[in-house]
Amino acid sequence: MSGTLEIKSINRREAFRYMGYKGGEINQGILDLTDQCEEALLKTVKPRMVYRVFDIMNVEKGVEVKTTPLIFKGKDIKAHLENCRKAILMCVTLSAETDKLIRSLEAESMEKAFITDTLASAAVEQACERAEEIIKEQVGEYNYTWRFSPGYGDFPLDVQRDFLKVTDAAKRIGLNITDSLILIPRKSVTAVMGISEEAIPPKRRGCICCNMRDRCEYRKGGNHCGF
């Protein structure tokens, strides 16, 4: 299944967290620039999603996604899908136009480009949350794990190529991958959600599953945001 997603406003709190603000008052100049950048970004983004549901089973090498060449390797993804008999493979993107906007701003103002980049990071998270809601409405009343993406923990990035093939992401939402395993458009997410008929114990997500973990000022300082 594939479709479009709607974002009417961007979570400013999340965006400012990505910018490195740790509370306190934000000066009016930054707020004004953020207003401008958000307006331009909302006119540009064209969020889209695609997902497929597969039966899965544990095998010696990891978790096999039946009827596909995919075997999810790593202890973390295996633990994540524990007691799940099915998995959802989902892809979400903000569109190539978003990348073009950020690149054009880099030639105009690095400050605007940085703010727009962080707003886009918040926006793609919102798009993923909306995609989850739609998926759960369409798949039905089961128990679901949270999203777990290639690159989290010991779940290897090299699964991405086959991941995009089996979801037909290039054709359906224009999502591709480079030889160095970078998603194009850049503001895109691939993720796995497990489906179980049994209750799934709550687990703290933490830094391992945050798409800003490599640039997070909280994490650099040895702290966390409470996620």
C-alpha positions in Angstrom: 0.0 0.0 0.0 1.2 3.5 -0.7 -0.2 7.0 -0.3 0.3 10.6 0.5 0.7 12.1 4.0 -0.3 15.6 5.2 1.7 17.9 7.4 0.0 21.2 8.2 2.6 22.4 10.8 5.9 21.3 12.1 6.7 20.4 15.7 8.8 23.4 16.7 9.8 21.9 20.1 11.3 18.9 18.3 13.0 21.1 15.7 14.6 23.4 18.3 15.8 20.3 20.2 17.5 19.2 17.0 19.1 22.6 16.8 20.6 22.1 20.2 18.4 24.3 22.3 18.1 22.9 25.9 15.4 25.2 27.2 15.2 28.8 27.9 14.2 31.7 25.7 14.9 31.7 22.0 15.8 35.1 20.5 13.3 36.8 18.2 15.7 36.7 15.3 15.8 32.9 15.3 12.0 32.7 15.8 11.5 35.0 12.7 13.9 32.9 10.6 12.1 29.7 11.7 8.8 31.2 10.7 10.2 31.9 7.2 11.8 28.5 6.9 8.8 26.6 8.0 6.5 28.4 5.6 8.9 27.6 2.7 9.2 24.0 3.8 5.5 23.4 4.1 5.0 24.7 0.6 7.7 22.3 -0.7 7.3 19.0 1.1 5.2 16.2 -0.5 5.3 13.4 2.1 4.6 9.9 0.8 4.6 6.5 2.3 4.6 2.9 1.2 4.4 -0.3 3.2 4.0 -4.1 2.9 3.2 -6.8 5.5 5.1 -10.0 5.5 5.2 -13.2 7.5 8.4 -13.7 9.4 10.2 -16.5 11.2 13.4 -16.9 13.2 16.2 -18.7 11.5 19.8 -19.3 12.4 21.1 -16.2 10.7 18.4 -13.9 12.0 14.8 -13.1 11.1 13.6 -14.3 7.7 11.1 -12.2 5.8 9.1 -14.8 3.9 8.7 -14.7 0.1 11.6 -12.1 -0.1 15.4 -12.4 -0.1 15.5 -10.5 3.2 17.0 -11.9 6.4 17.2 -9.3 9.1 20.5 -9.9 11.0 21.5 -8.7 14.4 20.5 -9.4 18.0 18.6 -6.0 18.3 16.2 -6.6 15.5 15.6 -10.2 16.5 14.8 -9.0 20.1 12.6 -6.3 18.6 10.5 -8.8 16.7 10.3 -11.4 19.5 6.9 -13.1 19.5 5.9 -11.5 16.2 4.8 -13.6 13.3 4.4 -10.7 10.9 6.3 -7.5 10.2 5.5 -4.3 8.4 8.2 -2.8 6.2 7.5 0.9 5.7 9.2 3.7 3.9 8.5 7.4 4.2 9.9 10.4 2.3 9.4 14.1 2.3 10.3 14.2 -1.5 13.2 15.3 -3.6 11.9 18.9 -3.6 12.8 19.1 0.1 16.4 18.2 -0.7 16.5 20.8 -3.5 15.1 23.5 -1.1 17.9 22.8 1.5 20.6 22.8 -1.2 19.3 26.2 -2.6 19.3 27.7 0.9 22.9 26.6 1.4 23.9 29.0 -1.4 21.8 31.8 0.2 22.2 31.4 3.9 23.8 28.6 5.9 21.7 29.7 8.9 18.4 29.2 6.9 19.7 26.0 5.5 20.5 24.6 9.0 17.1 25.7 10.4 15.2 24.2 7.4 17.2 21.0 7.7 16.2 20.6 11.4 12.6 21.4 10.6 12.7 18.8 7.9 14.0 16.2 10.4 11.1 17.0 12.7 8.7 16.9 9.7 9.8 13.4 8.5 9.3 12.1 12.1 5.8 13.5 12.0 5.2 11.9 8.6 6.3 8.6 10.1 4.0 9.0 13.0 1.1 9.7 10.6 2.1 6.7 8.5 2.0 4.5 11.6 -1.5 5.6 12.3 -2.7 4.9 8.8 -1.0 1.5 8.8 -2.6 0.5 12.1 -6.0 1.6 10.8 -5.6 -0.5 7.6 -3.9 -3.6 9.1 -6.2 -3.9 12.1 -6.3 -4.3 15.8 -3.1 -6.1 16.7 -0.2 -5.3 19.0 2.6 -3.4 17.3 6.2 -2.7 18.1 7.6 0.7 17.5 9.6 1.5 14.4 13.1 0.0 14.2 15.3 1.2 11.3 18.3 -0.3 9.5 21.4 1.3 11.1 19.9 1.1 14.7 22.0 -1.0 17.0 23.5 -3.9 15.2 20.8 -4.0 12.5 23.0 -3.5 9.4 22.4 -0.8 6.8 23.2 -3.1 3.9 19.7 -4.5 4.2 18.4 -1.2 2.7 18.9 -2.2 -0.9 16.6 -5.3 -0.8 14.3 -3.4 1.6 13.6 -0.8 -1.1 13.2 -3.5 -3.7 10.6 -5.6 -1.9 8.5 -2.5 -1.0 8.8 -1.2 -4.5 9.8 2.2 -3.0 11.5 3.6 -6.0 8.5 3.3 -8.2 5.8 4.1 -5.6 7.4 7.0 -3.7 10.6 7.9 -5.6 12.9 6.6 -2.8 16.3 5.3 -4.0 19.6 4.4 -2.4 23.2 5.3 -3.4 26.2 2.9 -3.6 27.2 4.1 -0.1 23.8 3.2 1.3 22.5 6.8 1.6 18.7 7.2 1.1 17.7 9.6 -1.7 15.8 11.9 -1.0 17.8 12.4 2.2 14.8 13.2 4.4 13.5 9.7 4.3 13.0 6.8 6.7 12.8 3.0 6.3 11.6 1.0 9.3 10.3 -2.3 10.6 7.3 -2.7 12.9 6.4 -6.1 14.3 2.8 -7.4 14.6 1.9 -9.7 17.4 -1.4 -11.2 18.7 0.2 -11.2 22.1 0.8 -8.2 24.4 4.2 -6.5 23.7 6.1 -5.4 26.8 6.9 -1.7 26.7 10.5 -0.9 26.1 12.3 2.4 26.3 13.5 3.5 22.9 16.4 5.8 23.8 19.2 7.1 21.6 19.5 3.9 19.6 16.4 4.7 17.5 16.7 8.5 17.1 17.4 9.8 13.6 19.4 12.7 15.2 21.6 10.5 17.4 24.8 11.3 15.5 24.3 15.1 15.7 22.5 15.4 19.1 24.0 18.0 21.5 22.4 16.2 24.5 24.2 13.0 23.6 27.5 14.7 22.9 27.3 16.1 26.4 26.7 12.7 27.9 23.0 13.3 28.5 19.7 12.5 26.8 16.4 14.2 26.1 14.2 11.8 28.0 12.9 10.1 24.8 
